[in-house]
Every structure is written in C-alpha cells, then in structure tokens.
Amino acid sequence: MSVKTVSPKLQWLEDEIQQLHDAGLYNHIRTLGSPQGAWLEVDERRVLNFCSNNYLGLANHPRVVQAAKQAIDKYGVGPGAVRTIAGTMSLHVQLEERLAAFKGVESAITYQSGFNANLGTIPALVGKEDAIFSDELNHASIIDGSRLSGAKIIRYAHCDAADLEKQLQAHRSEYRRALIITDGVFSMDGDVSPLDKIYEVTKNYEAILMVDDAHGEGVLGRGGRGIVDHFNLHGKVDVEVGTLSKAFGVVGGVVAGHARIVEWLRQRGRPFLFSSAMTVPDTAACLAAVDLLEESTELVDRLWDNARYFKAEMQRLGFDTGKSATPITPVMLGEAQTAQAFSRALFEAGIFATAIGYPTVPRGAARIRVMISAAHSRDDLDQGLEAFEKVGRSLGVIGG
Ligand SMILES: Cc1ncc(COP(=O)(O)O)c(C=O)c1O
C-alpha cells in the first residue's frame, strides 16, 4: 500500500504507525485467495492453515454452502432492514428457535456478530447505578460493551472465583444490579473459565451471570453444546453469548438464555434495533451448521483428537503451550519481534500461523496461536510439527 505524505494535522499517525513497526506490533495482513480449510492459498502461495477459527471445517462444508445458495435463490441476499422494522425473515426465526433448542435454553436472539452481541447485551442489562464484575482477561467486545453501559467495572483476577467472591463481598451492596461476566474459553490462552465455581459464588449475591462462549460453542460440551453443557449448569447461567463465526463456520452472534432476557434484548439490544439483520446466506448457512452439529459428534470428536495429538507433540518438542485446555494452542514466544520472525519463517516453510502481540495479548507475552481444526488430517499435523520444530531450533526457541 502506498501512502502519500500526510498533512501536518495527521502527523501523529505517521509517528504512531512508525512506533508499531519499531515494536514489531504492526499487523501485516495476508490475503486469502481460496476458501477456508486445512490448506489455503495465501498471498498466492499454497500453505497449511494453522490460524483460522474454523474449528469444525464448516466454513466450506458442502451442505453449509448449498444451504446458503438455496436460500439466496428463495430470499435474495440482504435483509433490507433492521430486525424490528422489516428485517426479520422466517430464516432468522428458525435459526433462533434451533439455536435455543441446541443450547437447551428457553430462547435465543441473533445479532450480526459476536462482537455486536456483547455490545448489545451488556448495556441492555446494566447502567450507571450498577456494577459489572469482569474477569481481567475478558474479550475486547465485553470490555467495550461494559464501558458503553456506564456501569462500574470491577475486575477480578483471571479465572479466580475466590477473588470474585472477595470483590462481591466488598462492593455488591453499593450497586443496584450486578452482572458477572466471563469468557467461557479465553481466546488467546485456550484456558476454560471455572464456571461451576463462579456460579456457586454468584448465586449468593443476587447477580446476573453471563458467559461469552465464542470459543466453547461447537467445541465444549456434548456435541459442542458449549460450556454450560460442559459443566452441566443448564438453567443456572442467565445469559450465554456466542458467535456463529468460529465453530459454526459462518458469521453472526447469538444470545441464549431466559425468555424474558431475550424478549428484553429484542426491545433494547441496540445493534438489533439500529443495524440491519444477519444476511440471508449467513442465516441459512448457520441453520445447516446446526443440522450438522445435531446429527453427529464426529467433527467435534475429530477436533479434540487432533488437538490432543498436536499439543502433546509440541510439548514433547519443548515448546511452551501455556495453560490451554482446548484446541487453541498458544506457542509462547515472549517478545513481539520473535513472534513475527517465527511466523515469517513458518510461512517460508509453507505454514500459515500469524503472530499475536500487544494489545491482543499483554506486552512480553507474544505468541503464535495455533488453531487446530477437524479439517486437519494427521499428515497435515505432522507437516506442521516438522516446520515448528525446524523453525523453533533455528530461532533458538527450543534446544538442539
Ligand atoms: C470471546 C470472544 N467474544 C466475542 C468475539 C467476537 O465474535 P465475532 O467474530 O463473531 O464478532 C470473539 C472473537 O474474536 C471472541 O473470541
């Protein structure tokens, strides 16, 4: 991209962008020329994909693609309006009913993305007189939704139910309503929130419990029913936010839970009221993804087999894979420059795995986040492991 000399009033941008380059934090965005899958065409090279959120390989599944095509023939492409004016199509209603049944809750509402689901839900539930008790490593969309609500944000130590209780004891009585929010699976580390312990604490403080299950849906629980199913907490978690862009392979967001909460979000969830509905092909494709998840656990089982194999082999090679308990496999590299150099060397070896640095992860905790998929074959995984070993040794990340 060529950039013209900027006017003096934008000089600050020159400086900021140069600083990103100097710190190894500039995002070099690669372009895909093929559908998602284990193998991709990236910047016109065929490479093995280790960084998409396409957990189950549904992003290019023939039945999901076919459903989108058929829906376009019947309904066109765009929804034409926001949901509350003229944008609610029968497909949206079907998808919400199917998602509620899949998750085992009373009701569900869809948004255009998981990010929007958090932005819409949190300010609808709490305001200036209220408090949000939030895990310190919660996703950016939870942080932004919390700020937007105007509620007091009280952070508790990561995955620490005892610290949550301490904060509730100290502060709950100062506020009208309390909302406790945690990611289900933490997207950069792959660790799982102790939702069972959090529930035990929450129930004593008259607080609404909300989990963002973006990386748990299609991954955790029976047949990928998510973290609430994983801990058998059905009926105990008030709000489950999720995304249809990861394991579901499409794009969209969902909030599932009590019928009254969902009803309220239809009245007050701002991205639902003020931004057009999910598109026709996205909605139809998500319906096909629900069909596939309900029909068989095969893809979820394969995802976990692949993840266990890859992680064990990486640890045997001497890599630090952090505290992941899910298919998200962080390869901890420390400085952002090291992570970027590692990613570039992997790409040269035919492996696509982007480096992740600040602000997505804390400074000094840069990494390559490997995303394992059911779409990978054992040969794919072995090829990836071989490249990681070679690059790891040449950069001195692992010994030998
Ligand atoms: C925990 C969490 N919540 C929300 C989102 C946003 O989801 P979407 O990509 O559907 O906007 C993500 C994805 O990056 C996530 O990891």
PDBQT file of the ligand as one rigid body, heavy atoms in Angstrom, charges set to zero:
ROOT
HETATM    1  C1  LIG A 501     -14.557 -14.358  23.422  1.00  0.00    +0.000 C 
HETATM    2  C2  LIG A 501     -14.985 -13.709  22.147  1.00  0.00    +0.000 A 
HETATM    3  N1  LIG A 501     -16.126 -12.992  22.124  1.00  0.00    +0.000 NA
HETATM    4  C3  LIG A 501     -16.562 -12.398  21.007  1.00  0.00    +0.000 A 
HETATM    5  C4  LIG A 501     -15.855 -12.484  19.829  1.00  0.00    +0.000 A 
HETATM    6  C5  LIG A 501     -16.363 -11.767  18.612  1.00  0.00    +0.000 C 
HETATM    7  O1  LIG A 501     -17.007 -12.652  17.774  1.00  0.00    +0.000 OA
HETATM    8  P1  LIG A 501     -17.319 -12.243  16.255  1.00  0.00    +0.000 P 
HETATM    9  O2  LIG A 501     -16.093 -12.542  15.486  1.00  0.00    +0.000 OA
HETATM   10  O3  LIG A 501     -18.484 -13.093  15.885  1.00  0.00    +0.000 OA
HETATM   11  O4  LIG A 501     -17.644 -10.791  16.250  1.00  0.00    +0.000 OA
HETATM   12  C6  LIG A 501     -14.694 -13.239  19.789  1.00  0.00    +0.000 A 
HETATM   13  C7  LIG A 501     -13.941 -13.393  18.522  1.00  0.00    +0.000 C 
HETATM   14  O5  LIG A 501     -12.940 -12.843  18.274  1.00  0.00    +0.000 OA
HETATM   15  C8  LIG A 501     -14.236 -13.858  20.978  1.00  0.00    +0.000 A 
HETATM   16  O6  LIG A 501     -13.103 -14.556  20.983  1.00  0.00    +0.000 OA
ENDROOT
TORSDOF 0
